[in-house]
Amino acid sequence: MGTSNVKVFGQKVMAAFAKKHPNVRKPLARFEALATQSEWKHFPELKQTFPSADYTAATGTVILDIGGNKYRLLMRVDFEQQIVDVQAVMTHTEYDREDL
């Protein structure tokens, strides 16, 4: 049985945010490296990789704390297809203002 690692989409979203917030570059690179080395069958497996992960059932969004809890990464995960689609990266303050 062949394994299929997670594919990460949303590099433009991450790059645009990193342009405004250079300190997030390393945490984003770490997130992407960890994600692409993973194979998650369901949310509890993702949570083993990213213990801070929260799932918002209403929107189907997974929210991660990255960069020492300074930033939030919002993504959709298709466990069947092994695809992560990064929807947004925000500062903690921007995230607190969002109605998720």
Secondary structure in CASP SS format (residue, H / E / C, confidence):
PFRMAT SS
TARGET T0000
AUTHOR 0000-0000-0000
METHOD secondary structure of the structure
MODEL  1
M C 1.00
G C 1.00
T C 1.00
S C 1.00
N C 1.00
V C 1.00
K E 1.00
V E 1.00
F E 1.00
G C 1.00
Q H 1.00
K H 1.00
V H 1.00
M H 1.00
A H 1.00
A H 1.00
F H 1.00
A H 1.00
K H 1.00
K H 1.00
H C 1.00
P H 1.00
N H 1.00
V H 1.00
R H 1.00
K H 1.00
P H 1.00
L H 1.00
A H 1.00
R H 1.00
F H 1.00
E H 1.00
A H 1.00
L H 1.00
A H 1.00
T H 1.00
Q C 1.00
S C 1.00
E C 1.00
W C 1.00
K C 1.00
H C 1.00
F H 1.00
P H 1.00
E H 1.00
L H 1.00
K H 1.00
Q H 1.00
T H 1.00
F C 1.00
P C 1.00
S C 1.00
A C 1.00
D E 1.00
Y E 1.00
T E 1.00
A C 1.00
A C 1.00
T C 1.00
G C 1.00
T E 1.00
V E 1.00
I E 1.00
L E 1.00
D E 1.00
I E 1.00
G C 1.00
G C 1.00
N C 1.00
K C 1.00
Y E 1.00
R E 1.00
L E 1.00
L E 1.00
M E 1.00
R E 1.00
V E 1.00
D E 1.00
F C 1.00
E C 1.00
Q C 1.00
Q C 1.00
I E 1.00
V E 1.00
D E 1.00
V E 1.00
Q E 1.00
A E 1.00
V E 1.00
M E 1.00
T E 1.00
H H 1.00
T H 1.00
E H 1.00
Y H 1.00
D H 1.00
R H 1.00
E C 1.00
D C 1.00
L C 1.00
END
